[in-house]
Amino acid sequence: MILLYRIILKIRSLYQDLVKQAAIKIAIHQGMKVGDNLYVQGIPNFGSECFLIEMGDHVTIAEGVSFINHGGDGRVTKRIEKYKDGRTFGRIKIGNNTFIGKGTVLLPGVSIGDNCIVGSMSVVSSSVPDNSVYAGAPAKFICTIEQYGDKLLANSTIYPLELEKDRAKLEEYIKKNLPHTYKPVRK
């Protein structure tokens, strides 16, 4: 039974990777600009006007990120005479060395700077400056990238770095050695 489960998971993974690569290639063919070393988890949703998207080098897009580059709300307002000519389109730009967290929604007209992190499940409705961490709905400033990096180093999980070459050994080490400590309750 476990073997069958593993086979099913492998087939699912291969299928998702094939769809992901096809979606990226189609978006690029339709005009999306992408720098070097784009990493996308899961199947991306680049929206219907992917030619309005530009990404720099070393960008990571986590699973479930949505690029919304036009307003579908025009389907309602265009049926009202006074607003029939109203339309919304906007470019979305992501700078170099930037991470967009899982489930984030990027709205029309936003720019995310270089060296940025956007937290999971965020709604980015205004632009994000270079070297910053934003999160929330709507996304708000959390800290600078330097403050985040200092916090990351202070709370880093220590393990032999050579284990990163062998994921199974790394996982076994972490399973055995990661302490059972949890964050305190916020008041």
HELIX and SHEET records of a PDB file:
HELIX    1   1 ILE A    2  HIS A   29  1                                  28    
HELIX    2   2 CYS A   50  LEU A   52  5                                   3    
HELIX    3   3 GLY A   74  THR A   77  1                                   4    
HELIX    4   4 GLU A   81  TYR A   83  5                                   3    
HELIX    5   5 ILE A  145  ALA A  154  1                                  10    
HELIX    6   6 LEU A  161  LYS A  165  5                                   5    
HELIX    7   7 ARG A  167  ASN A  177  1                                  11    
SHEET    1   A 4 LYS A  33  VAL A  34  0                                        
SHEET    2   A 4 ILE A  53  MET A  55  1                                        
SHEET    3   A 4 ILE A  92  ILE A  94  1                                        
SHEET    4   A 4 SER A 111  ILE A 112  1                                        
SHEET    1   B 6 TYR A  39  VAL A  40  0                                        
SHEET    2   B 6 VAL A  59  ILE A  61  1                                        
SHEET    3   B 6 THR A  98  ILE A 100  1                                        
SHEET    4   B 6 ILE A 117  VAL A 118  1                                        
SHEET    5   B 6 SER A 132  ALA A 135  1                                        
SHEET    6   B 6 LYS A 140  THR A 144 -1                                        
SHEET    1   C 3 SER A  66  PHE A  67  0                                        
SHEET    2   C 3 VAL A 105  LEU A 106  1                                        
SHEET    3   C 3 VAL A 123  VAL A 124  1                                        
END                                                                             
